[in-house]
C-alpha cells in the first residue's frame, strides 16, 4: 500500500522576488534535481528530487510572492510517495529535502549579496 508523506515550509526572505526567483534554477542545478514546470509570471515551480536508497523522489512545489521591494514570502511543499516497505527507511527525507533546498538557496543569496 502506498501513500504520500508531505511537508510544508513557509519562509520570509529579505531579498526581492526577482533575486529569489532568479536563484531557484541555480539551486535546482546545484542539487541535481529537475524542474518539471515553471511559471515565471506567477512565480511557481514544480521540482523533482533525485531518488535515494530505498526512497522515491519527491515532488516539490514552490510558490513565491513579493511582500515589498526587498522582501518575499516563499511556500515550499514537498510530497514523497512511500510504501509500507520504504516508510521506515524514508522517514524524515521529505523534510530533509526541503531543508536542503532552503540551505542551498541561502548560500546562493549570500553569494549574490552586494558588498556594502
Buried (B, 14 or more C-beta within 10 A) or exposed (E): EEEEBEBEBEBEBEBBBEBBBEBBEBBBEBBEBEBEEBEEEEBBBBBBBEEBEBBBBBBBBBBBEBEEEEBBBBBBBBBBBBEEEBBEEBEEBBBBBBBBBBEBBBEBBEEEEEEE
